[in-house]
Amino acid sequence: MALRPIDNALPITPERLKKHVKVVSAAIQKQSEFGVNDENKAPLPPSSTIDYVSSEDLKPVPDPVSMIQGLIEGLDSKDWIEVCESLNNARRFALYHSSLLLPLLEKVMLVVVKAMKNPRSALCKTAIMASSDIFNAFGDQLLDSTDAFDNLLLQLLLKASQDKKFVCEEADRALNVIVKSMTPLPLLNKLKPYVSHANPRVRAKAAIYISNFVSKMGLEGMSEFGLISLVQMAAELLNDRLPEAREAARSTVISIYEAYTGSEEHKQPEEWHNFCQSSLPPIFAQSLVKITASFQ
């Protein structure tokens, strides 16, 4: 009796062959959908390369009224290259025809967030560049689109925290545009939850931008935000895992100290000690006093 070869392969019957063809076809179809990036695929041909156009090189849309009608359709395309082109068109509308883009702004922001989540770096970076132009054009108006803006801010913090350098740098630039184009107090309130984010890099990025804001605020602005809340937030970050977060917290503490003791009624060193002790648990209060000791 002949022995059957021992291996892991089953006999290929016509039924199994049909199933195999179906599985392969489904996999190919899935890879072609917008948003899928397979690192084992062959490189894209030269015609599929994306040019990153700076804001200064973008031109007005020749016929904006008719072109705005097809903008959302282009942004919703399954073809990622077409989405990139449409994002650049959205940038042109933001820079030169913002009144036409305003009614569609929330939908555009949702697409920008979706594109930022895409594993294709070219699409992700184009979306981040689009967000910068949108921030420049609309500023505080974006706060009216609460959910869309919150999702956009989170994605920028995540992208600014990742290892892919050119995406990270672009996200940092976009976050700096936010800082310059929006009123500090509402933006501080938006950033505050992220210092407690599960991702330590997101916490660090949020802490850095909060520190930058606080350094430019006087005591009145800090008090409007909530001086005790600000001190408590900084105190918690002093024990963060990442050194960037801890350093940002120290900078925040120093800015608060300088603003607090710069007023006539709080000039005496004991005023700062009393404030820390009344606002924080003893161990945190001691840490803040120790940081500011060299400034007294």
N, C-alpha and C positions, 0 to 999 in steps of 0.2 A: 504493500500500500504506500503510495507516494505521500511524502510529508508536505503539507502546505507551508509555504514560506512564512516565517514569523515576522511580522511588522505591524505598524499601526494603521495601515491602509485597509479600508474596506473595499470590496469589489465595486467597480463603477458600473452601476446599472443605469439604464436610460432615465429612470426617475430621478436618481441622484444627480445625474448630469444636468437635467433641467433645473433642479433646485440650485445647483452651483452657479449656473448662468444667471438665474434670477438674483442671487445674492450679490454677484459681481456687478450686475447692472445697477442694482439699488445703491451699492457703494459708490459707483461712478457718478450716479445722479446726485447723491448727497454731497460729494466733493465739489460739484459744480455750483452748489447753492451759495448765495451771498453769505459771507461770514465764516466760511470754512477754510482753514489753512492747514495743509498737510505738508510737513517739513520734508517728507520723502518724495514729494512730487518734483518733477524736473523744473529748473528755473524758468520763469516767465520769459517769453521772447522779447527782444528789444522794443517791439512796438507797444508792449504792455507796461513799460517803465513810466513812472510818475515824476513829473517835475514839480518841485515845491516852489510855488510862486510867492514872493514876499508881498506884503500888503502894498508897498510902494509901487510895485510893478503891475498891480491889478488895474484894469481899465473899466470905465463905466459900461453898462450894458447898452447896446445900440437901440434896442426897442424894449425897454423894461416892462411896459404895461402888458404886452403880449407874452413876453418870456416868463413873467412871474407865474403865469397859469400852469406852465409845465415844470416848475421847480420841484414841487413835492413829488410829482411822478418820477422825476429823475433821481431824487433822493431815496425813493422807495425801490429803485431798480435792484434786481438780483445780480447785476453786473457791477462788481466792486469798482471797476475803472470808471464806469458811468457815474457811480456815486461820488467818486473823487471829483470828477468834473462838475457835478452838481453842487458839491460843497464849495468849490471855488466860485461858482456862480452865486451861491448864497453869500459868500464873502463880498463879492462885487455889489450885491444888493445892499448889504449892511453898510458898506463904505460910501456908496453913491446914491442909493435909492432906498434909504431906511424906512421911509413912510410906507412904501409898498410891501416891505418885508414884515413890518410890525404885526399885521393881522395873522401872519403865519408863523410868528416867532416861536411860539410854544411847540408847534409841530417840528420846526427846524431844530430846536434844541433837543428834542427827543431823538431825532435822527443822529445828531451830533454825538449824543451819549451812546447810542447803539454802535456807531462807527468807532468810537473810542474803545469799546469793549472788543472790537474785532481783532483777531490775532494777526492780521496783516498789518505790519508796521507802517507801510505807506499810507494805508487808509486811516489808521489811527492818528498818525502825525498830521495828515490833512485835516482831520476833524478837530484836532487841538488848535491848529492854525485858524480854522474857522471860528472856534470859540473866542480866540483873542480879538478878532475883528468884531465879533458880536458884542463883546464886552466894551470895546472902545466906542461902538456906535450907540449902544443903548444904556450902558451904565446902570443906574439905580432902577430903571424900568424893568430890568430882569427880575427884580425882587417880587414883582407882581405875579410871576410864574413860579410860585413857591416850589412845587414838586420838581419841575423841570430844572430849575436852578440848583436845588439841593442835590439832585442826581448828577448834574454837570460838575458841581464843586467836588463831590466825592470822587468822581472819576479822575479829575485833574490831580487830586491829592494822591490817588492810587498810582496814576501814571508817573507822577513826579517822584514816587517812592520806588519805582522798579529799577531793574539793572540795565535795561536797554538804554544806553546813554543818550542817543539822539532823540528818543521819545521823551525821556526824563527831562532833558534840557528844554524841550519845546513846552512841556507841561509847566515847568518852572517859569518860563517866560509868560505863559498864559496866566498863571497865578499872580505874577507881578503886575500884569495888566489889570487884573481885578482890583488889586490894591490901589492902583492909581486912578481907576475909573469909577469907583464906588465909594459911597459915604462910609467912613470907618465903623461907626457904631452898629448899623445893621449887619455889616459884614462880620464884625466880631461875634455877634450873636449867632451867625451862621457857622462860624468856625469853631465855636466853643464846644459843641458835642464831639468833635473829632479828636479832641485831646484825650478822650476816653475810649477811642476806637480800639477794636481788638488787634488790628494790625499796628505793630510798634512803629513802623516807618510812617504810617499815616499820622499817628500821634506826634511824631517828631516834626513832620512837615507843618502840621497845624500849629504846633508850639512855636515854630520859627516865625510863621507869618503873624501870629498873635503878638509875639515879642516885637516884631517890626512895627506893628500898629501902635502898641503901647508906648514904644520909645518916642513916638511923635505926638502923643496925647499929653495934655496937661491934667492937673488934678481934677478939674471940672469934668472933663471928658471921661476920666476913669471913674469918677463918682457916679456919672450918669449910667455907665455900663454896670457898675456895682463894684465898689472898691474891695469889699470883703470877698465877694465872689472871685474877683481877679487874683487876690492874694491866695485864696484857698486853691485855685486852679494851679498857680505857680508852685505852691508848696507841694502838691501832689506830684507834679512833674519832676521835682527835684530828685525823686526816687525812681524815675523811669529807667527802663532797661537800656535805652540807647543814649549815648553821650550827647548826641545832637539835641535831644529833648531836654536833657538836664542843663545843657549850656543855655538853651533858649529860656528855660525857666529862671536861671540865675540872672540873665539879662533883664527879664521881666521884673524880677524882684528889685533889681537896682533902679530900673526906671520908676517903679512905684515909690521906692524909698526917696529918690531925688525929688519927685513931684510932691510927695507928702511932706517932707521936711523943708521943702522950698517955700511953703506957705508960712505966714507970720505966726499963726496959732500953733504950729507943730514943729517949731525950730529946735526945741530942746530934745536931746537924744532920748530921754525917758518917754517922750510922747510916742515915738516909734516903737519902743519896747512895749508900752502899754497897749498900743494898737494891735501889735502882733499877738500878744498874750490874750487879748479879748476876742480875737478873730479866729485863732487857731488852737489846736491841741498843743500842749506844752512842747512836745518833741519837734513839731513843725515850727512853732514860734522860735525855738532856740536856733533852728537851722537858718531862718531868715535873719535873725539878729547877727548870727555869725557871718553871714555873707556880706552884710552891710557894715560890719564893724570897722573895716578899713576906710570907710567913707566918712566916719564921724570925726 
